[in-house]
Amino acid sequence: MALQIAATPAASEGDGSTYDPDLERIEISLLLEGVYRHYGFDFRSYAFASIRRRLWKRIEAEGLATISELQAHILHDPPMMEKLLLDLSINVTAMFRDPSFYRAFREHVIPLLRTYPFIRLWHAGCATGEEVYSMAILLQEEGLYDRSRIYATDINEVVLRKAKEGIFPLDRMQEYTENYIAAGGKRAFSDYYVARYDGALFSPGLTKNVVFSLHNLVTDRSFAEFNVILCRNVMIYFDKALQGKVHGLFYESLAQFGILVLGSKESLRFSSCEDKYDQINGPEKIFRKAR
């Protein structure tokens, strides 16, 4: 008698048959290979548990039953691929997220940047742009924005369009104001935006020196030399091999003595670049290229 398992999405095989994790892994591998070969997006080296969870989220949303059924829709229906891309992209963000990081950046990095005639910063995996605007505000308050250029990149064109608009939910402004104050903000946070219906429109001046662009950390190469690279809480979704590849990309892209900023749950430990950086602030994962 077949064991019928329907308590979890991962076990829902549509026909009531026994859930087979090995078969599911094959299905996921085939789907990701198809996405790469047909659309050019490479998620094959993302952490399996994260990818699996996000695929089943889309399956449930579409009322489907199996990974293979989702694959058929993805390959023959580009709008479905756009939905899946939103699911697979990492878009968890907030303005002045982790305020202690911005305080540490003001204290340890800003004095170094003051010595440069022109500053290039790369926000890799910028999502909807809240942290890009946060850095623009910080640089403006420190008198460095006019000689800075921020390159904000992401794999997802939809979230980049949102970032360019600079309109964020009005109901999050209290949270963002508290973050800004805790981050060492020097003005009234409300000076930077105007309320428009249920949104907060941020000053266009904050993006005059920002370039929003598509870039895939998995497949694309370095495109410039930077004084600062920020990639916070993106690589935790990559497997070890892909993390190593991206670390190599960042090292190649940093100027001499350039600054690398990682997320709170990320590390240089056990990477091939571990001994190529000096630690500036351990808790906030701020490093300086040593050689």
TIKEVO-862143 format. One record per residue: x, y, z of N, C-alpha, C in turn. Coordinates in steps of 0.02 Angstrom, whole numbers, padded with zeros to 5 digits, always signed. Layout:
XYZXYZXYZ
...
END
This chain:
+00042-00060+00000+00000+00000+00000+00044+00062+00000
+00032+00108-00046+00074+00169-00051+00061+00215+00007
+00114+00243+00033+00108+00292+00087+00091+00359+00057
+00035+00388+00079+00014+00452+00051+00035+00508+00097
+00075+00552+00071+00102+00607+00111+00081+00672+00079
+00043+00712+00115+00021+00776+00088+00025+00831+00140
+00062+00818+00193+00065+00867+00248+00109+00926+00232
+00158+00916+00187+00203+00971+00170+00205+00979+00094
+00220+01040+00069+00224+01050-00003+00274+01004-00036
+00332+00993-00003+00384+00952-00033+00361+00881-00044
+00311+00859-00005+00289+00791-00011+00230+00783-00058
+00203+00839-00082+00144+00837-00124+00164+00820-00196
+00152+00759-00216+00171+00737-00283+00111+00734-00330
+00053+00757-00307-00004+00764-00351-00045+00701-00359
-00012+00642-00363-00050+00581-00374-00054+00538-00312
-00032+00564-00255-00036+00527-00193+00020+00476-00184
+00069+00476-00228+00124+00428-00223+00173+00449-00169
+00216+00401-00150+00265+00414-00099+00313+00468-00120
+00326+00514-00074+00374+00568-00088+00444+00538-00092
+00480+00555-00145+00547+00529-00158+00595+00589-00161
+00635+00600-00108+00680+00658-00108+00733+00655-00163
+00754+00594-00182+00803+00588-00236+00774+00610-00302
+00711+00590-00314+00678+00611-00375+00667+00686-00376
+00648+00714-00319+00638+00786-00315+00703+00824-00330
+00758+00799-00306+00823+00831-00320+00838+00829-00395
+00822+00774-00427+00831+00769-00500+00788+00820-00535
+00725+00826-00515+00679+00873-00545+00704+00945-00538
+00728+00962-00478+00753+01030-00467+00815+01043-00510
+00859+00994-00514+00919+01001-00555+00901+01013-00628
+00852+00976-00653+00830+00984-00723+00798+01052-00734
+00758+01075-00685+00725+01140-00692+00778+01196-00694
+00826+01193-00648+00877+01246-00646+00921+01245-00708
+00934+01186-00734+00973+01180-00796+00933+01210-00854
+00868+01197-00855+00826+01225-00908+00822+01301-00904
+00816+01328-00844+00814+01400-00834+00879+01431-00859
+00935+01399-00843+01000+01426-00865+01008+01424-00941
+00990+01369-00971+01000+01361-01043+00951+01401-01084
+00890+01411-01058+00839+01446-01096+00838+01521-01083
+00850+01540-01019+00844+01611-01001+00911+01643-00982
+00961+01603-00966+01027+01630-00950+01037+01646-00876
+00987+01631-00834+00994+01643-00762+01020+01579-00729
+01076+01585-00693+01108+01525-00666+01098+01521-00591
+01052+01478-00570+01040+01467-00499+01065+01397-00477
+01105+01366-00520+01125+01297-00508+01170+01289-00447
+01204+01343-00427+01249+01339-00370+01222+01374-00308
+01158+01390-00308+01127+01418-00249+01115+01361-00198
+01112+01379-00135+01100+01330-00083+01036+01292-00097
+01040+01225-00095+00984+01183-00116+00921+01195-00074
+00929+01199-00008+00871+01206+00036+00833+01270+00021
+00869+01325+00007+00837+01388-00008+00801+01385-00075
+00833+01357-00126+00802+01351-00192+00739+01307-00188
+00744+01252-00153+00688+01206-00147+00628+01240-00115
+00640+01276-00062+00586+01311-00026+00552+01362-00071
+00590+01398-00111+00562+01450-00154+00526+01420-00214
+00549+01364-00239+00514+01331-00293+00445+01306-00270
+00443+01277-00212+00379+01253-00186+00331+01310-00170
+00358+01366-00152+00315+01425-00141+00280+01444-00206
+00317+01443-00262+00287+01459-00326+00238+01405-00349
+00255+01342-00336+00210+01287-00354+00143+01294-00319
+00145+01309-00254+00083+01319-00216+00043+01379-00242
+00079+01433-00257+00045+01493-00281+00009+01482-00347
+00037+01438-00388+00008+01425-00454-00040+01366-00454
-00049+01334-00397-00094+01277-00394-00068+01216-00432
-00002+01208-00435+00028+01151-00469+00042+01095-00420
+00071+01040-00444+00081+00982-00401+00153+00959-00395
+00193+00970-00447+00261+00943-00447+00311+00994-00474
+00375+00981-00461+00428+01022-00489+00427+01017-00565
+00417+00957-00590+00416+00947-00663+00360+00986-00696
+00303+00990-00663+00247+01028-00690+00265+01102-00692
+00299+01126-00640+00321+01196-00639+00371+01208-00696
+00416+01160-00707+00466+01168-00760+00433+01178-00828
+00381+01141-00843+00346+01148-00907+00318+01219-00915
+00289+01245-00861+00262+01313-00864+00318+01364-00873
+00372+01355-00836+00428+01403-00838+00458+01407-00908
+00469+01351-00940+00503+01350-01004+00459+01374-01061
+00393+01371-01054+00348+01390-01108+00309+01454-01094
+00319+01484-01037+00280+01543-01018+00327+01594-00985
+00357+01640-01024+00404+01689-00997+00376+01729-00938
+00312+01750-00938+00286+01785-00879+00291+01744-00815
+00284+01678-00820+00293+01634-00763+00365+01636-00739
+00412+01641-00786+00482+01646-00768+00496+01710-00730
+00462+01764-00749+00470+01827-00713+00447+01820-00640
+00392+01784-00630+00369+01772-00562+00419+01731-00522
+00446+01679-00554+00494+01637-00520+00558+01676-00504
+00579+01720-00549+00638+01759-00537+00630+01802-00475
+00571+01830-00466+00558+01868-00405+00563+01824-00343
+00539+01761-00350+00543+01715-00293+00616+01696-00277
+00656+01687-00329+00725+01664-00319+00773+01720-00301
+00756+01781-00319+00799+01838-00302+00791+01853-00227
+00845+01876-00197+00845+01890-00126+00831+01965-00116
+00771+01982-00094+00751+02052-00092+00733+02076-00021
+00760+02043+00029+00748+02065+00098+00795+02123+00114
+00766+02181+00126+00808+02240+00138+00769+02292+00177
+00804+02345+00198+00773+02400+00235+00821+02459+00234
+00796+02518+00245+00840+02577+00248+00877+02575+00315
+00942+02588+00310+00988+02586+00368+00980+02522+00407
+00973+02468+00369+00969+02401+00399+01032+02387+00439
+01025+02361+00499+01082+02351+00544+01117+02418+00557
+01086+02462+00595+01114+02529+00607+01186+02529+00631
+01205+02479+00669+01274+02477+00695+01325+02472+00639
+01305+02442+00582+01350+02440+00525+01364+02510+00499
+01312+02551+00493+01320+02619+00466+01361+02662+00513
+01354+02651+00579+01396+02687+00627+01469+02667+00617
+01481+02602+00609+01550+02579+00598+01578+02605+00532
+01536+02608+00481+01558+02634+00416+01578+02708+00423
+01538+02747+00459+01556+02817+00471+01623+02823+00507
+01632+02781+00557+01691+02786+00599+01755+02760+00566
+01750+02703+00532+01810+02670+00507+01824+02680+00433
+01772+02688+00393+01782+02691+00320+01782+02762+00293
+01737+02804+00318+01733+02873+00293+01800+02909+00297
+01839+02904+00352+01904+02938+00354+01951+02915+00298
+01946+02851+00279+01988+02826+00224+01964+02854+00157
+01898+02859+00149+01871+02883+00085+01886+02958+00075
+01894+02994+00129+01909+03066+00123+01975+03077+00087
+02019+03028+00086+02084+03036+00055+02082+03027-00021
+02024+03005-00048+02019+02992-00119+01988+03052-00155
+02014+03070-00214+01983+03124-00253+01916+03105-00282
+01908+03040-00297+01845+03015-00325+01833+02945-00297
+01771+02929-00280+01755+02867-00245+01705+02826-00286
+01723+02764-00298+01677+02717-00332+01653+02665-00283
+01587+02657-00278+01558+02607-00234+01514+02560-00275
+01515+02497-00258+01473+02447-00291+01428+02414-00240
+01363+02423-00248+01313+02386-00208+01293+02326-00249
+01319+02268-00234+01304+02207-00271+01244+02172-00240
+01193+02159-00279+01132+02130-00253+01092+02182-00215
+01077+02238-00248+01048+02296-00213+00973+02289-00200
+00941+02239-00230+00868+02229-00221+00830+02293-00239
+00782+02313-00198+00740+02371-00214+00772+02437-00195
+00834+02437-00172+00873+02498-00167+00874+02534-00100
+00840+02508-00049+00839+02544+00014+00908+02557+00042
+00953+02509+00036+01020+02517+00064+01063+02563+00020
+01046+02566-00044+01081+02613-00088+01064+02685-00068
+01001+02699-00056+00980+02766-00034+01011+02781+00035
+01015+02732+00077+01045+02742+00143+01118+02764+00137
+01155+02730+00093+01225+02748+00084+01232+02817+00052
+01186+02834+00006+01188+02900-00025+01177+02954+00027
+01131+02942+00073+01118+02991+00127+01180+02997+00171
+01209+02941+00189+01269+02943+00232+01326+02982+00198
+01338+02968+00135+01392+03002+00099+01377+03077+00092
+01314+03094+00082+01295+03164+00078+01308+03199+00144
+01289+03168+00199+01300+03198+00265+01373+03205+00282
+01415+03161+00253+01487+03165+00266+01524+03207+00215
+01486+03240+00170+01517+03284+00121+01554+03249+00065
+01538+03186+00053+01574+03147+00002+01533+03128-00058
+01469+03143-00057+01425+03117-00111+01443+03147-00179
+01459+03210-00181+01471+03243-00245+01532+03215-00282
+01577+03183-00246+01635+03151-00279+01632+03075-00276
+01570+03050-00272+01559+02978-00269+01515+02955-00328
+01525+02894-00348+01481+02861-00396+01463+02793-00368
+01398+02780-00361+01374+02717-00334+01345+02675-00391
+01371+02615-00399+01344+02568-00448+01301+02518-00410
+01237+02519-00424+01189+02476-00389+01165+02423-00438
+01181+02360-00424+01166+02307-00472+01124+02251-00440
+01086+02218-00483+01047+02161-00461+01032+02118-00523
+01014+02056-00511+00997+02010-00565+00927+02023-00591
+00886+02058-00551+00814+02063-00564+00795+02132-00589
+00772+02137-00651+00754+02201-00680+00694+02233-00646
+00648+02193-00620+00589+02220-00587+00608+02258-00525
+00650+02230-00483+00669+02264-00421+00713+02325-00436
+00752+02322-00490+00793+02380-00508+00749+02439-00528
+00693+02425-00563+00647+02479-00580+00618+02511-00518
+00602+02470-00468+00577+02497-00405+00630+02540-00371
+00692+02517-00374+00747+02554-00343+00755+02623-00376
+00750+02624-00442+00757+02688-00478+00702+02737-00459
+00641+02711-00448+00585+02754-00431+00595+02790-00364
+00627+02757-00317+00640+02788-00252+00577+02799-00211
+00527+02757-00220+00464+02762-00182+00459+02701-00136
+00456+02714-00072+00453+02660-00023+00390+02666+00020
+00368+02611+00049+00305+02612+00088+00306+02664+00144
+00254+02705+00146+00250+02757+00196+00246+02728+00266
+00215+02668+00272+00206+02639+00338+00271+02611+00367
+00325+02613+00328+00390+02591+00354+00435+02649+00374
+00410+02711+00366+00453+02768+00380+00470+02775+00454
+00425+02755+00498+00442+02758+00569+00500+02711+00585
+00496+02650+00558+00550+02602+00568+00615+02629+00538
+00611+02656+00478+00671+02682+00445+00700+02742+00482
+00656+02783+00509+00679+02841+00548+00717+02818+00609
+00692+02768+00643+00726+02741+00702+00794+02712+00682
+00796+02676+00626+00860+02650+00602+00909+02706+00587
+00884+02758+00554+00926+02814+00534+00957+02848+00596
+00916+02860+00646+00941+02891+00708+00993+02847+00741
+00978+02781+00745+01025+02734+00776+01090+02728+00736
+01086+02743+00671+01145+02739+00628+01188+02802+00631
+01168+02850+00671+01207+02912+00677+01186+02967+00630
+01124+02965+00606+01099+03017+00561+01106+03086+00590
+01118+03135+00547+01134+03202+00570+01079+03254+00556
+01025+03231+00524+00970+03277+00509+00904+03245+00528
+00850+03278+00511+00785+03246+00518+00776+03201+00458
+00759+03138+00469+00753+03090+00414+00700+03112+00363
+00649+03145+00388+00595+03168+00344+00618+03220+00294
+00677+03249+00304+00704+03297+00255+00719+03264+00188
+00725+03198+00188+00747+03163+00128+00690+03138+00085
+00628+03145+00107+00573+03119+00067+00510+03162+00076
+00464+03153+00030+00398+03185+00035+00346+03130+00031
+00292+03138+00068+00238+03088+00068+00196+03097+00005
+00183+03042-00029+00140+03042-00088+00091+02984-00080
+00029+03000-00058-00022+02949-00047+00003+02899+00004
+00012+02835-00016+00035+02785+00032+00110+02770+00024
+00146+02814-00012+00217+02804-00023+00259+02864-00002
+00323+02852+00009+00370+02904+00024+00418+02911-00035
+00417+02968-00068+00459+02980-00126+00524+03014-00103
+00580+02980-00113+00643+03007-00091+00673+03055-00142
+00712+03102-00117+00739+03156-00157+00777+03129-00218
+00761+03152-00278+00797+03131-00338+00872+03146-00334
+00890+03195-00293+00961+03212-00286+01002+03155-00258
+00969+03109-00223+01005+03053-00193+01027+03002-00245
+00999+03005-00305+01018+02957-00356+01053+02990-00416
+01070+03053-00411+01103+03086-00467+01171+03055-00482
+01202+03025-00431+01267+02992-00440+01262+02917-00432
+01202+02890-00445+01192+02818-00440+01177+02789-00509
+01210+02734-00526+01197+02698-00589+01166+02631-00571
+01103+02622-00590+01069+02558-00579+01078+02515-00641
+01098+02453-00630+01113+02411-00689+01105+02337-00672
+01086+02298-00723+01083+02226-00715+01153+02197-00711
+01162+02151-00664+01226+02115-00658+01213+02050-00621
+01239+01996-00648+01230+01930-00619+01296+01908-00587
+01298+01902-00521+01359+01882-00487+01382+01813-00507
+01336+01772-00531+01353+01703-00548+01388+01698-00615
+01367+01738-00663+01392+01730-00731+01430+01790-00759
+01420+01849-00731+01451+01910-00759+01520+01923-00728
+01560+01961-00764+01628+01976-00742+01631+02045-00709
+01691+02061-00686+01703+02128-00659+01693+02180-00713
+01666+02238-00695+01653+02289-00745+01685+02356-00730
+01721+02361-00673+01756+02423-00656+01800+02409-00595
+01837+02459-00574+01877+02455-00514+01845+02498-00460
+01838+02472-00399+01800+02505-00347+01841+02516-00284
+01823+02569-00248+01853+02582-00183+01815+02547-00127
+01750+02535-00139+01708+02500-00090+01661+02453-00127
+01657+02392-00103+01607+02344-00127+01565+02322-00067
+01499+02329-00074+01453+02307-00022+01410+02250-00049
+01412+02193-00017+01370+02136-00036+01349+02103+00029
+01294+02127+00056+01274+02106+00123+01215+02057+00120
+01227+01999+00149+01174+01948+00156+01147+01925+00089
+01193+01916+00041+01176+01888-00024+01208+01819-00031
+01272+01814-00013+01309+01752-00024+01289+01696+00023
+01250+01710+00075+01227+01657+00119+01182+01608+00082
+01157+01630+00023+01113+01586-00017+01151+01547-00069
+01218+01556-00072+01260+01522-00121+01293+01461-00089
+01310+01411-00129+01350+01356-00102+01423+01379-00097
+01465+01337-00067+01534+01356-00053+01573+01372-00117
+01562+01333-00169+01599+01345-00231+01581+01412-00261
+01517+01429-00261+01496+01493-00289+01519+01551-00245
+01518+01542-00179+01544+01594-00135+01617+01609-00152
+01656+01556-00163+01726+01566-00180+01734+01603-00246
+01692+01587-00294+01695+01621-00359+01680+01695-00352
+01629+01711-00312+01609+01781-00303+01662+01819-00264
+01691+01787-00214+01746+01820-00177+01803+01837-00225
+01817+01793-00272+01869+01807-00321+01851+01867-00365
+01787+01871-00384+01763+01928-00423+01771+01993-00385
+01753+01993-00321+01759+02054-00282+01832+02074-00272
+01874+02026-00259+01945+02041-00250+01974+02072-00313
+01957+02044-00369+01980+02070-00434+01954+02140-00447
+01894+02156-00420+01862+02220-00435+01882+02275-00387
+01914+02258-00332+01933+02309-00283+02000+02342-00301
+02002+02407-00293+02065+02443-00301+02112+02426-00242
+02174+02446-00248+02221+02435-00193+02194+02467-00129
+02195+02430-00075+02169+02451-00009+02093+02464-00010
+02058+02435-00059+01986+02443-00063+01951+02408-00005
+01889+02429+00007+01849+02405+00063+01797+02354+00039
+01794+02297+00074+01742+02247+00060+01697+02242+00121
+01631+02246+00109+01582+02241+00162+01537+02181+00149
+01533+02136+00198+01491+02078+00193+01434+02083+00244
+01387+02035+00240+01332+02034+00287+01352+02002+00353
+01309+02011+00402+01324+01989+00470+01334+01913+00475
+01302+01875+00430+01308+01802+00432+01358+01775+00382
+01396+01820+00350+01444+01799+00300+01515+01807+00325
+01561+01775+00292+01630+01775+00316+01679+01764+00259
+01741+01785+00271+01796+01770+00225+01831+01704+00244
+01814+01678+00302+01848+01618+00326+01840+01559+00278
+01895+01524+00269+01898+01465+00226+01890+01482+00152
+01890+01546+00134+01889+01565+00063+01961+01574+00040
+01971+01572-00026+02039+01579-00054+02066+01650-00044
+02021+01697-00025+02042+01767-00017+02051+01786+00057
+02045+01738+00101+02046+01753+00173+02108+01791+00194
+02167+01772+00169+02229+01804+00190+02247+01865+00148
+02201+01887+00106+02214+01945+00063+02182+02009+00088
+02150+02004+00147+02116+02062+00177+02138+02071+00249
+02137+02133+00271+02143+02149+00342+02074+02165+00369
+02062+02145+00430+01997+02158+00461+01996+02228+00490
+01946+02268+00470+01937+02335+00497+01888+02334+00555
+01833+02298+00546+01784+02291+00599+01753+02222+00594
+01771+02178+00640+01749+02109+00638+01674+02100+00643
+01642+02128+00695+01570+02117+00703+01529+02141+00643
+01551+02195+00610+01513+02222+00554+01539+02198+00487
+01587+02153+00488+01614+02121+00427+01639+02171+00376
+01682+02216+00399+01714+02266+00356+01788+02247+00349
+01811+02239+00287+01879+02217+00274+01913+02264+00225
+01980+02266+00229+02019+02308+00183+02068+02264+00144
+02068+02272+00079+02112+02233+00036+02184+02247+00054
+02222+02195+00071+02290+02204+00096+02342+02198+00042
+02327+02159-00010+02376+02149-00064+02343+02126-00128
END
